[in-house]
């Protein structure tokens, strides 16, 4: 199980990603981009206790471009 954030290039993509992950059953939250991470979009999707591979698979299936950043 992991904790991290998913970065997107646009707010629209972040909203689509949130919808896709919630539909797939992940308990995710849209939050402002942390200062230590650079992003074209002002929001990231935060996830906890989820497989990085499963998050990646759901977002890829939704046709989204993204970057996953694991957090401690």
PLY file of the C-alpha trace (Angstrom):
ply
format ascii 1.0
element vertex 72
property float x
property float y
property float z
element edge 71
property int vertex1
property int vertex2
end_header
0.00 0.00 0.00
1.23 3.45 -0.86
0.59 7.15 -0.42
1.23 9.79 -3.04
-0.11 12.34 -5.48
-0.90 12.35 -9.17
0.05 15.44 -11.19
-1.71 16.53 -14.38
-1.07 19.21 -17.02
-4.55 20.76 -16.82
-7.31 21.22 -14.27
-9.70 19.44 -16.64
-7.43 16.39 -16.65
-7.22 16.46 -12.84
-11.01 16.52 -12.59
-11.32 13.68 -15.12
-8.69 11.72 -13.21
-10.51 12.19 -9.92
-13.74 10.97 -11.50
-12.02 7.93 -13.08
-10.32 6.92 -9.83
-13.46 7.34 -7.74
-15.40 5.28 -10.29
-12.71 2.58 -9.94
-13.27 2.57 -6.18
-10.23 4.51 -4.97
-10.72 6.90 -2.02
-8.97 9.91 -3.56
-9.06 13.64 -2.87
-8.37 16.65 -5.12
-5.98 19.01 -3.29
-3.82 22.04 -4.17
-0.43 21.12 -5.65
2.20 20.88 -2.87
4.89 23.58 -3.15
7.71 21.08 -3.53
6.14 19.67 -6.71
5.97 21.53 -10.01
2.81 21.28 -12.08
1.07 23.18 -14.86
-2.16 22.52 -13.00
-2.92 23.92 -9.55
-4.39 20.63 -8.31
-3.20 17.09 -7.69
-5.04 13.94 -6.71
-3.95 12.57 -3.35
-4.25 8.84 -2.70
-3.54 6.65 0.30
-3.37 2.90 0.77
-3.58 2.16 -2.94
-1.37 0.25 -5.35
0.63 2.55 -7.63
0.11 0.06 -10.44
-3.66 0.06 -9.94
-3.81 3.88 -9.90
-1.69 4.00 -13.06
-3.85 1.39 -14.81
-7.10 3.26 -14.03
-5.74 6.60 -15.26
-4.20 5.07 -18.39
-7.52 3.37 -19.19
-9.16 6.82 -18.92
-6.73 8.13 -21.55
-5.05 10.67 -19.28
-1.46 11.96 -19.18
-0.13 12.12 -15.62
2.83 11.72 -13.27
2.64 9.75 -10.04
4.77 10.95 -7.13
4.95 8.62 -4.11
5.13 10.40 -0.75
6.62 9.13 2.51
0 1
1 2
2 3
3 4
4 5
5 6
6 7
7 8
8 9
9 10
10 11
11 12
12 13
13 14
14 15
15 16
16 17
17 18
18 19
19 20
20 21
21 22
22 23
23 24
24 25
25 26
26 27
27 28
28 29
29 30
30 31
31 32
32 33
33 34
34 35
35 36
36 37
37 38
38 39
39 40
40 41
41 42
42 43
43 44
44 45
45 46
46 47
47 48
48 49
49 50
50 51
51 52
52 53
53 54
54 55
55 56
56 57
57 58
58 59
59 60
60 61
61 62
62 63
63 64
64 65
65 66
66 67
67 68
68 69
69 70
70 71
